[in-house]
């Protein structure tokens, strides 16, 4: 065996390094998460929470971007003042497309970029953390809106049964074929989505 040194062309490795370092700096100061999920009227509402982990820097979230599948908006800016323990604002998700090829082929369905500022530092873009509860609720929302078999189901708290099973499903929300299509490709990565205005006008 022989070891080889191969130069990496382009700026992608450097950009990924910068993004990962920025995310690590934010995570060292504050935790971001979405809580109090409530699905109704074709939307998923919740609370975008920033909770201090360490330090005394102020934290500001000023923009949230959409994912490949879903629009997102929040009552921004979200400001965690210096030495404060936590702050929160409302956040809402709504399917932005029901195109079959997008539902079946997207590899990064739930990547929502956030523009975050720590103290006086320049703003950086990090991903909104998507835990299992939020991921399941988003998959259920996409299926409910985009699958005709689910339309007309009674809205309610996330986690309760939302209606009849979609084709190939089991009677539980998010277990049908549309969810499997959405979830194909595994966990999200850092280059999905684009930043939009905090709360775009809805028609």
PASEBA-1860 file (N, C-alpha, C; in nm, 3 decimals):
! residues 203
1> XXXXXXXX> 0.085/-0.120/0.000/0.000/0.000/0.000/0.087/0.124/0.000 ~ 0.037/0.228/-0.065/0.112/0.352/-0.074/0.018/0.470/-0.045 ~ 0.058/0.559/0.042/-0.022/0.676/0.075/-0.005/0.786/-0.028 ~ -0.111/0.851/-0.067/-0.107/0.960/-0.164/-0.169/1.085/-0.104 ~ -0.114/1.200/-0.136/-0.171/1.328/-0.097/-0.238/1.389/-0.220 ~ -0.368/1.405/-0.214/-0.445/1.457/-0.327/-0.501/1.594/-0.291 ~ -0.465/1.699/-0.363/-0.519/1.832/-0.331/-0.668/1.839/-0.362 ~ -0.741/1.911/-0.278/-0.885/1.930/-0.298/-0.908/2.060/-0.373
9> XXXXXXXX> -0.972/2.049/-0.487/-1.000/2.167/-0.569/-1.126/2.237/-0.521 ~ -1.133/2.368/-0.546/-1.254/2.443/-0.513/-1.258/2.483/-0.367 ~ -1.360/2.559/-0.331/-1.371/2.612/-0.196/-1.469/2.541/-0.107 ~ -1.524/2.426/-0.153/-1.626/2.358/-0.075/-1.574/2.311/0.061 ~ -1.456/2.245/0.070/-1.410/2.202/0.202/-1.393/2.318/0.299 ~ -1.341/2.431/0.250/-1.324/2.547/0.338/-1.459/2.601/0.383 ~ -1.558/2.603/0.293/-1.691/2.654/0.330/-1.756/2.562/0.433 ~ -1.745/2.431/0.414/-1.802/2.337/0.510/-1.736/2.353/0.646
17> XXXXXXXX> -1.604/2.374/0.646/-1.532/2.394/0.773/-1.583/2.519/0.844 ~ -1.601/2.628/0.771/-1.649/2.753/0.830/-1.790/2.733/0.888 ~ -1.877/2.665/0.812/-2.014/2.642/0.858/-2.017/2.556/0.984 ~ -1.935/2.452/0.988/-1.933/2.364/1.105/-1.879/2.437/1.228 ~ -1.777/2.520/1.208/-1.723/2.596/1.321/-1.826/2.697/1.372 ~ -1.900/2.760/1.281/-2.003/2.855/1.322/-2.112/2.785/1.401 ~ -2.156/2.668/1.354/-2.258/2.592/1.425/-2.208/2.552/1.563 ~ -2.081/2.515/1.574/-2.025/2.475/1.704/-2.021/2.593/1.800
25> XXXXXXXX> -1.989/2.712/1.750/-1.986/2.831/1.837/-2.126/2.864/1.889 ~ -2.225/2.856/1.801/-2.362/2.883/1.844/-2.407/2.780/1.947 ~ -2.379/2.650/1.920/-2.422/2.543/2.010/-2.356/2.554/2.147 ~ -2.235/2.611/2.152/-2.167/2.627/2.280/-2.232/2.734/2.368 ~ -2.306/2.826/2.305/-2.369/2.935/2.379/-2.516/2.908/2.405 ~ -2.588/2.856/2.303/-2.733/2.844/2.315/-2.784/2.721/2.242 ~ -2.894/2.668/2.294/-2.964/2.555/2.231/-3.088/2.609/2.159 ~ -3.107/2.565/2.035/-3.223/2.602/1.956/-3.311/2.479/1.937
33> XXXXXXXX> -3.442/2.494/1.954/-3.531/2.382/1.931/-3.673/2.434/1.909 ~ -3.759/2.345/1.855/-3.899/2.377/1.834/-3.981/2.292/1.929 ~ -4.073/2.355/2.004/-4.154/2.286/2.104/-4.301/2.317/2.081 ~ -4.387/2.255/2.164/-4.532/2.281/2.167/-4.595/2.268/2.029 ~ -4.570/2.156/1.962/-4.620/2.136/1.826/-4.771/2.118/1.825 ~ -4.835/2.181/1.728/-4.980/2.175/1.714/-5.015/2.182/1.566 ~ -5.072/2.074/1.512/-5.107/2.068/1.370/-5.255/2.094/1.351 ~ -5.287/2.191/1.265/-5.427/2.221/1.234/-5.431/2.310/1.111
41> XXXXXXXX> -5.541/2.298/1.034/-5.565/2.385/0.919/-5.450/2.382/0.818 ~ -5.392/2.264/0.796/-5.287/2.251/0.696/-5.154/2.312/0.736 ~ -5.135/2.342/0.864/-5.011/2.400/0.913/-4.965/2.327/1.039 ~ -4.837/2.342/1.069/-4.781/2.294/1.195/-4.725/2.414/1.269 ~ -4.785/2.446/1.383/-4.741/2.559/1.464/-4.660/2.508/1.583 ~ -4.575/2.593/1.634/-4.495/2.558/1.751/-4.428/2.682/1.806 ~ -4.333/2.660/1.896/-4.256/2.768/1.955/-4.109/2.744/1.925 ~ -4.045/2.844/1.865/-3.901/2.840/1.842/-3.833/2.896/1.966
49> XXXXXXXX> -3.758/2.810/2.033/-3.700/2.843/2.163/-3.548/2.851/2.151 ~ -3.489/2.955/2.210/-3.345/2.961/2.227/-3.318/2.963/2.377 ~ -3.238/2.867/2.422/-3.210/2.853/2.566/-3.059/2.859/2.588 ~ -3.017/2.942/2.682/-2.875/2.960/2.705/-2.812/2.833/2.761 ~ -2.695/2.800/2.708/-2.617/2.686/2.756/-2.499/2.734/2.838 ~ -2.433/2.840/2.791/-2.313/2.889/2.859/-2.288/3.033/2.813 ~ -2.200/3.102/2.885/-2.159/3.235/2.845/-2.266/3.341/2.875 ~ -2.236/3.464/2.835/-2.330/3.573/2.859/-2.352/3.657/2.733
57> XXXXXXXX> -2.319/3.602/2.616/-2.342/3.675/2.492/-2.491/3.682/2.459 ~ -2.529/3.790/2.394/-2.664/3.794/2.340/-2.671/3.705/2.216 ~ -2.791/3.654/2.190/-2.815/3.568/2.074/-2.936/3.622/2.000 ~ -2.923/3.637/1.869/-3.032/3.691/1.788/-3.056/3.602/1.668 ~ -3.180/3.560/1.649/-3.221/3.486/1.529/-3.307/3.582/1.448 ~ -3.262/3.616/1.327/-3.331/3.719/1.248/-3.395/3.666/1.120 ~ -3.355/3.551/1.074/-3.416/3.495/0.953/-3.427/3.344/0.965 ~ -3.532/3.289/0.905/-3.547/3.145/0.891/-3.578/3.117/0.745
65> XXXXXXXX> -3.517/3.014/0.689/-3.536/2.979/0.550/-3.624/2.857/0.534 ~ -3.677/2.840/0.415/-3.760/2.725/0.384/-3.672/2.603/0.355 ~ -3.733/2.485/0.363/-3.666/2.363/0.320/-3.712/2.333/0.177 ~ -3.667/2.219/0.124/-3.709/2.180/-0.009/-3.861/2.160/-0.015 ~ -3.918/2.109/0.093/-4.060/2.074/0.095/-4.149/2.177/0.162 ~ -4.098/2.246/0.261/-4.186/2.324/0.348/-4.142/2.469/0.360 ~ -4.242/2.559/0.359/-4.218/2.698/0.394/-4.216/2.709/0.547 ~ -4.139/2.806/0.596/-4.131/2.828/0.740/-4.126/2.978/0.766
73> XXXXXXXX> -4.198/3.023/0.867/-4.187/3.162/0.909/-4.206/3.168/1.059 ~ -4.149/3.274/1.116/-4.154/3.291/1.262/-4.168/3.439/1.294 ~ -4.208/3.465/1.418/-4.223/3.602/1.466/-4.088/3.658/1.507 ~ -4.003/3.678/1.406/-3.866/3.723/1.430/-3.859/3.875/1.430 ~ -3.756/3.933/1.494/-3.639/3.863/1.549/-3.667/3.798/1.684 ~ -3.594/3.691/1.708/-3.593/3.625/1.838/-3.466/3.669/1.910 ~ -3.481/3.739/2.021/-3.368/3.799/2.091/-3.350/3.737/2.229 ~ -3.233/3.680/2.251/-3.192/3.636/2.384/-3.090/3.736/2.434
81> XXXXXXXX> -3.132/3.820/2.526/-3.043/3.926/2.573/-2.930/3.868/2.657 ~ -2.826/3.949/2.676/-2.710/3.905/2.753/-2.753/3.862/2.892 ~ -2.709/3.744/2.931/-2.733/3.684/3.062/-2.874/3.630/3.081 ~ -2.964/3.653/2.986/-3.099/3.595/2.997/-3.091/3.444/2.976 ~ -3.188/3.372/3.035/-3.184/3.227/3.030/-3.248/3.167/2.907 ~ -3.359/3.227/2.859/-3.431/3.169/2.745/-3.522/3.275/2.684 ~ -3.558/3.251/2.559/-3.654/3.336/2.488/-3.719/3.250/2.381 ~ -3.840/3.289/2.337/-3.910/3.211/2.237/-4.006/3.297/2.157
89> XXXXXXXX> -4.037/3.249/2.035/-4.136/3.312/1.949/-4.215/3.203/1.879 ~ -4.327/3.240/1.819/-4.404/3.145/1.743/-4.339/3.112/1.610 ~ -4.354/2.987/1.564/-4.302/2.943/1.435/-4.408/2.855/1.369 ~ -4.418/2.864/1.237/-4.519/2.789/1.163/-4.457/2.728/1.038 ~ -4.498/2.605/1.009/-4.453/2.534/0.889/-4.574/2.502/0.803 ~ -4.557/2.512/0.671/-4.663/2.477/0.578/-4.599/2.415/0.453 ~ -4.655/2.306/0.399/-4.599/2.248/0.278/-4.591/2.351/0.166 ~ -4.475/2.359/0.101/-4.455/2.453/-0.008/-4.474/2.391/-0.144
97> XXXXXXXX> -4.479/2.259/-0.151/-4.500/2.189/-0.277/-4.554/2.051/-0.250 ~ -4.636/2.001/-0.343/-4.682/1.863/-0.338/-4.643/1.791/-0.468 ~ -4.545/1.846/-0.539/-4.500/1.783/-0.663/-4.449/1.642/-0.635 ~ -4.502/1.540/-0.705/-4.462/1.402/-0.675/-4.312/1.378/-0.684 ~ -4.247/1.438/-0.784/-4.103/1.410/-0.797/-4.024/1.472/-0.682 ~ -4.072/1.583/-0.625/-4.005/1.642/-0.510/-4.027/1.554/-0.387 ~ -4.149/1.508/-0.367/-4.179/1.423/-0.252/-4.097/1.294/-0.254 ~ -4.076/1.239/-0.373/-4.012/1.108/-0.381/-3.861/1.115/-0.392
105> XXXXXXXX> -3.808/1.228/-0.440/-3.666/1.232/-0.472/-3.582/1.319/-0.380 ~ -3.642/1.407/-0.301/-3.561/1.494/-0.218/-3.483/1.416/-0.114 ~ -3.358/1.454/-0.095/-3.272/1.387/0.002/-3.259/1.467/0.131 ~ -3.303/1.592/0.130/-3.288/1.678/0.248/-3.420/1.750/0.273 ~ -3.521/1.679/0.319/-3.655/1.740/0.326/-3.673/1.842/0.438 ~ -3.595/1.835/0.544/-3.622/1.918/0.661/-3.501/2.001/0.704 ~ -3.434/2.063/0.608/-3.322/2.152/0.638/-3.372/2.296/0.634 ~ -3.379/2.360/0.750/-3.425/2.498/0.761/-3.308/2.584/0.810
113> XXXXXXXX> -3.251/2.668/0.723/-3.139/2.752/0.767/-3.186/2.868/0.854 ~ -3.109/2.896/0.958/-3.135/3.008/1.048/-3.016/3.103/1.044 ~ -3.044/3.233/1.037/-2.939/3.333/1.048/-2.930/3.375/1.193 ~ -2.814/3.349/1.255/-2.796/3.370/1.398/-2.678/3.463/1.420 ~ -2.693/3.554/1.516/-2.584/3.644/1.555/-2.553/3.625/1.702 ~ -2.425/3.607/1.733/-2.377/3.599/1.871/-2.311/3.731/1.907 ~ -2.365/3.804/2.003/-2.305/3.928/2.047/-2.281/4.023/1.932 ~ -2.157/4.069/1.918/-2.118/4.162/1.812/-2.055/4.092/1.692
121> XXXXXXXX> -2.057/3.959/1.690/-1.998/3.885/1.579/-2.084/3.898/1.454 ~ -2.025/3.875/1.336/-2.105/3.874/1.213/-2.207/3.761/1.217 ~ -2.323/3.777/1.151/-2.422/3.670/1.149/-2.370/3.546/1.077 ~ -2.415/3.431/1.123/-2.381/3.304/1.060/-2.509/3.228/1.032 ~ -2.502/3.132/0.941/-2.617/3.050/0.907/-2.597/2.910/0.961 ~ -2.691/2.863/1.041/-2.687/2.728/1.098/-2.820/2.660/1.067 ~ -2.824/2.529/1.083/-2.948/2.454/1.062/-3.036/2.457/1.187 ~ -3.166/2.467/1.165/-3.260/2.445/1.274/-3.254/2.299/1.316
129> XXXXXXXX> -3.225/2.269/1.442/-3.225/2.129/1.485/-3.364/2.067/1.469 ~ -3.371/1.951/1.407/-3.497/1.880/1.385/-3.489/1.747/1.458 ~ -3.557/1.738/1.574/-3.556/1.613/1.649/-3.661/1.517/1.595 ~ -3.671/1.399/1.654/-3.762/1.297/1.603/-3.907/1.342/1.607 ~ -3.947/1.413/1.713/-4.086/1.457/1.725/-4.121/1.556/1.613 ~ -4.032/1.653/1.590/-4.058/1.751/1.484/-4.053/1.685/1.347 ~ -3.958/1.595/1.326/-3.947/1.527/1.197/-4.075/1.449/1.166 ~ -4.126/1.376/1.265/-4.249/1.299/1.246/-4.368/1.391/1.218
137> XXXXXXXX> -4.376/1.501/1.293/-4.487/1.594/1.274/-4.483/1.658/1.136 ~ -4.364/1.692/1.086/-4.352/1.750/0.953/-4.390/1.649/0.845 ~ -4.347/1.523/0.863/-4.384/1.418/0.768/-4.535/1.398/0.765 ~ -4.598/1.397/0.883/-4.743/1.384/0.890/-4.813/1.500/0.820 ~ -4.760/1.621/0.839/-4.820/1.739/0.777/-4.814/1.730/0.625 ~ -4.698/1.693/0.571/-4.685/1.680/0.426/-4.782/1.576/0.373 ~ -4.794/1.463/0.443/-4.886/1.359/0.397/-5.031/1.406/0.405 ~ -5.065/1.474/0.512/-5.202/1.520/0.530/-5.244/1.618/0.420
145> XXXXXXXX> -5.153/1.709/0.384/-5.185/1.810/0.284/-5.175/1.756/0.141 ~ -5.076/1.672/0.116/-5.047/1.631/-0.021/-5.114/1.501/-0.062 ~ -5.160/1.418/0.031/-5.221/1.291/-0.002/-5.373/1.304/0.008 ~ -5.447/1.293/-0.104/-5.593/1.310/-0.099/-5.662/1.217/-0.001 ~ -5.604/1.099/0.024/-5.667/1.003/0.114/-5.673/1.056/0.257 ~ -5.586/1.154/0.290/-5.582/1.208/0.426/-5.661/1.337/0.439 ~ -5.701/1.398/0.329/-5.771/1.526/0.336/-5.906/1.508/0.402 ~ -5.942/1.600/0.486/-6.067/1.590/0.561/-6.049/1.526/0.696
153> XXXXXXXX> -5.928/1.479/0.727/-5.904/1.423/0.860/-5.915/1.532/0.965 ~ -5.954/1.494/1.084/-5.972/1.593/1.191/-5.837/1.640/1.241 ~ -5.809/1.774/1.239/-5.683/1.823/1.293/-5.682/1.814/1.444 ~ -5.562/1.816/1.501/-5.551/1.810/1.647/-5.408/1.812/1.691 ~ -5.385/1.780/1.814/-5.250/1.780/1.866/-5.167/1.676/1.794 ~ -5.039/1.710/1.772/-4.948/1.616/1.709/-4.933/1.494/1.798 ~ -4.934/1.376/1.736/-4.920/1.253/1.812/-5.050/1.178/1.824 ~ -5.165/1.248/1.806/-5.293/1.178/1.808/-5.324/1.127/1.668
161> XXXXXXXX> -5.412/1.028/1.661/-5.451/0.977/1.531/-5.521/1.088/1.454 ~ -5.484/1.102/1.325/-5.535/1.211/1.245/-5.632/1.167/1.139 ~ -5.670/1.041/1.134/-5.766/0.999/1.033/-5.730/0.863/0.977 ~ -5.790/0.827/0.862/-5.768/0.697/0.804/-5.628/0.682/0.749 ~ -5.586/0.560/0.735/-5.452/0.533/0.684/-5.442/0.571/0.538 ~ -5.328/0.629/0.501/-5.299/0.652/0.361/-5.266/0.519/0.295 ~ -5.269/0.513/0.160/-5.235/0.388/0.093/-5.101/0.334/0.139 ~ -5.100/0.210/0.181/-4.977/0.150/0.230/-4.950/0.178/0.375
169> XXXXXXXX> -5.041/0.248/0.444/-5.018/0.287/0.582/-5.076/0.188/0.680 ~ -5.075/0.230/0.809/-5.118/0.141/0.916/-5.229/0.201/1.000 ~ -5.279/0.320/0.962/-5.380/0.386/1.043/-5.323/0.488/1.137 ~ -5.189/0.492/1.151/-5.123/0.590/1.235/-5.071/0.704/1.148 ~ -5.072/0.828/1.197/-5.024/0.938/1.115/-4.878/0.920/1.079 ~ -4.845/0.952/0.953/-4.706/0.949/0.910/-4.654/0.812/0.878 ~ -4.739/0.709/0.868/-4.686/0.575/0.843/-4.709/0.530/0.699 ~ -4.765/0.613/0.614/-4.800/0.572/0.478/-4.689/0.595/0.379
177> XXXXXXXX> -4.724/0.574/0.251/-4.624/0.578/0.146/-4.565/0.716/0.127 ~ -4.646/0.822/0.143/-4.593/0.956/0.123/-4.483/0.988/0.222 ~ -4.503/0.945/0.348/-4.399/0.972/0.448/-4.272/0.897/0.413 ~ -4.284/0.771/0.369/-4.164/0.698/0.333/-4.091/0.767/0.220 ~ -4.167/0.822/0.125/-4.103/0.893/0.014/-4.031/1.017/0.064 ~ -4.095/1.092/0.155/-4.035/1.212/0.208/-3.908/1.181/0.285 ~ -3.911/1.071/0.362/-3.800/1.040/0.449/-3.685/0.971/0.378 ~ -3.706/0.931/0.250/-3.600/0.862/0.180/-3.476/0.951/0.173
185> XXXXXXXX> -3.362/0.894/0.200/-3.239/0.969/0.192/-3.178/1.003/0.326 ~ -3.249/0.976/0.436/-3.189/0.988/0.568/-3.184/1.130/0.619 ~ -3.083/1.157/0.702/-3.078/1.283/0.776/-3.038/1.398/0.686 ~ -3.078/1.522/0.721/-3.045/1.637/0.639/-2.900/1.676/0.653 ~ -2.852/1.759/0.558/-2.717/1.812/0.564/-2.722/1.962/0.552 ~ -2.605/2.027/0.545/-2.599/2.169/0.571/-2.632/2.258/0.452 ~ -2.651/2.205/0.332/-2.659/2.294/0.217/-2.798/2.304/0.159 ~ -2.904/2.266/0.236/-3.040/2.274/0.183/-3.107/2.403/0.222
193> XXXXXXXX> -3.207/2.443/0.145/-3.290/2.556/0.182/-3.231/2.689/0.141 ~ -3.313/2.795/0.150/-3.265/2.930/0.124/-3.332/3.023/0.223 ~ -3.266/3.130/0.255/-3.320/3.223/0.352/-3.431/3.305/0.287 ~ -3.537/3.326/0.363/-3.648/3.406/0.316/-3.680/3.510/0.420 ~ -3.777/3.595/0.392/-3.818/3.694/0.490/-3.880/3.625/0.610 ~ -3.876/3.689/0.729/-3.924/3.623/0.851/-4.067/3.573/0.842 ~ -4.157/3.645/0.779/-4.293/3.599/0.768/-4.350/3.643/0.633 ~ -4.336/3.559/0.529/-4.382/3.598/0.397/-4.533/3.612/0.393
201> XXX> -4.578/3.699/0.304/-4.722/3.718/0.287/-4.785/3.593/0.230 ~ -4.896/3.550/0.290/-4.966/3.431/0.244/-5.086/3.470/0.161 ~ -5.111/3.395/0.055/-5.227/3.421/-0.031/-5.325/3.307/-0.022
END
